[in-house]
């Protein structure tokens, strides 16, 4: 049975009720996003609250976290309350659709999300409805639409997604007036094809910064780049 908690250097994530537990994807996004100068951050689909708490460790921002699933939202609120930055993190148990429709003006400098790997347009109608019930329709279309409402003019949206959804992401982003500013292609083992894409988006065209990151080097453990990115968080880095 998986542990009911995951201990980091400065905080612990309890995950007894959340379906999506601590994983590499969340740590990658929380460590990679450029949030140091943000004053207000939103974590969409926060799960256990991991990314929101990492953002609090890395910035002086006020952080809101939204999670539809009741059990996960309870874990997130508990973890935030126990963290050293509890006075700057607020967890909302809500559907993201409802959350952004309740706001009439931009609030955030940066939005972060490690969303479920669900693309509505690739599913038949019955499966779309079923998935929407379980995820609150937290797909890429919803994320970019919500970001267009909630982000300040110079605000940014950072995501982690499967690498093979890059074209879909770019298409959805274009529909909502967003352009890519930074891509990092992530592979689990050095030399293999990338499995994940870390991406940052904004409303103005600018040169796209492209990089690659391998988590492990075959036979030698974690790569120096991965250690450098995550060493402020993992206990044994």
Residue pairs with C-beta under 8 A, 6 or more apart in sequence:
2 21
3 15
4 14
4 15
4 16
5 12
5 13
5 14
5 15
6 12
6 13
6 15
6 21
6 22
7 13
7 235
8 233
8 234
8 235
9 232
9 233
9 234
9 235
10 57
10 83
10 84
10 233
11 53
11 57
11 79
11 82
11 83
11 84
12 79
12 82
13 22
13 48
13 49
13 50
13 53
13 75
13 79
14 48
14 75
14 78
14 79
14 82
15 21
15 22
15 48
15 75
16 75
17 70
17 71
17 72
17 74
17 75
18 47
18 48
18 69
18 71
18 72
18 75
18 76
19 69
19 71
19 72
20 47
20 48
20 72
20 116
21 48
22 48
22 50
24 215
25 114
25 160
25 196
26 47
26 50
26 51
26 114
26 160
27 50
27 54
27 230
27 233
27 234
28 160
28 186
28 196
28 198
28 213
28 229
28 230
29 51
29 112
29 113
29 114
29 158
29 159
29 160
29 198
30 50
30 51
30 54
30 55
30 58
30 112
30 233
31 54
31 58
31 229
31 230
31 232
31 233
32 158
32 184
32 198
32 229
33 55
33 110
33 112
33 158
33 200
34 110
34 156
34 158
34 182
34 200
35 41
35 55
35 58
35 59
35 61
35 109
35 110
35 112
36 58
36 59
37 59
37 109
38 59
38 61
38 108
38 109
38 110
39 60
39 61
39 62
39 109
40 61
40 62
40 63
40 64
40 107
40 108
40 109
40 110
41 52
41 55
41 59
41 61
41 62
41 63
41 64
41 108
41 109
41 110
41 111
41 112
42 63
42 64
42 65
42 66
42 107
42 108
42 110
42 111
42 112
42 150
43 49
43 51
43 52
43 55
43 63
43 64
43 65
43 66
43 111
43 112
43 113
44 66
44 96
44 111
44 112
44 113
44 115
44 138
44 143
44 146
45 66
45 67
45 68
45 96
45 113
45 114
45 115
45 116
45 138
46 52
46 65
46 66
46 67
46 72
46 73
46 76
46 91
47 67
47 69
47 72
47 75
47 76
47 114
48 72
48 75
48 76
48 79
49 65
49 67
49 75
49 76
49 77
49 79
49 80
49 89
49 91
50 79
51 65
51 112
51 114
52 63
52 64
52 65
52 76
52 80
52 89
52 91
52 112
53 79
53 80
53 83
53 85
53 89
54 233
55 61
55 63
55 112
56 63
56 83
56 85
56 88
56 89
57 84
57 85
57 232
57 233
58 232
60 88
61 88
61 109
61 110
62 88
62 90
63 85
63 88
63 89
63 90
64 89
64 90
64 91
64 92
64 108
65 76
65 80
65 89
65 90
65 91
65 92
66 91
66 92
66 94
66 96
66 99
67 73
67 76
67 91
67 92
67 93
67 94
68 93
68 94
68 95
68 96
68 135
68 136
68 138
70 93
73 91
73 92
73 93
74 93
76 91
77 91
77 93
80 86
80 89
80 90
80 91
83 89
92 99
95 136
95 137
96 136
96 137
96 138
96 142
96 143
96 146
97 136
97 137
97 142
97 146
99 146
100 145
100 146
100 149
100 150
101 149
103 149
103 150
106 149
106 150
106 151
106 152
106 153
106 155
107 150
107 152
108 150
108 151
108 152
108 155
109 151
109 152
109 154
109 155
109 156
110 151
110 155
110 156
110 157
110 158
111 143
111 146
111 147
111 150
111 151
111 155
111 156
111 157
111 158
112 157
112 158
112 159
113 138
113 143
113 157
113 158
113 159
114 159
114 160
115 138
115 139
115 140
115 143
115 159
115 161
116 135
116 138
116 139
117 161
117 162
117 165
118 131
118 135
118 138
118 139
119 139
119 140
119 165
119 168
120 128
120 131
120 132
120 137
120 139
120 141
121 168
123 131
140 159
140 161
140 165
140 168
140 169
140 172
141 172
143 157
143 159
144 157
144 172
144 173
144 175
144 176
144 178
144 201
145 176
147 155
147 157
147 176
147 178
147 201
148 176
148 177
148 178
151 157
151 203
153 203
154 202
154 203
154 204
155 202
155 203
156 181
156 200
156 201
156 202
157 178
157 200
157 201
157 202
158 198
158 199
158 200
158 201
159 169
159 198
159 199
159 201
160 186
160 196
160 197
160 198
160 199
161 169
161 196
161 197
161 199
162 195
162 196
162 197
163 185
163 186
163 193
163 194
163 195
163 196
163 197
165 197
166 183
166 197
166 199
169 197
169 199
170 180
173 179
173 180
173 201
177 203
178 201
178 202
178 203
179 201
179 202
179 203
179 204
179 205
179 206
180 199
180 200
180 201
180 208
181 200
181 201
181 202
181 206
181 208
181 209
182 198
182 199
182 200
182 208
182 209
182 210
182 211
183 197
183 198
183 199
183 200
183 208
183 209
183 210
183 211
184 197
184 198
184 199
184 210
184 211
184 212
184 213
185 194
185 196
185 197
185 210
185 211
185 212
185 213
186 194
186 195
186 196
186 197
186 198
186 212
186 213
186 214
186 215
187 193
187 194
187 195
187 212
187 213
187 214
187 215
188 195
188 214
188 215
188 216
189 214
189 215
189 216
189 217
189 218
190 214
190 216
190 217
190 218
190 223
191 214
191 218
194 212
198 213
213 223
213 225
213 226
213 229
214 223
214 225
214 226
215 222
215 223
215 226
216 222
216 223
216 226
217 223
222 237
227 237
230 237
231 237
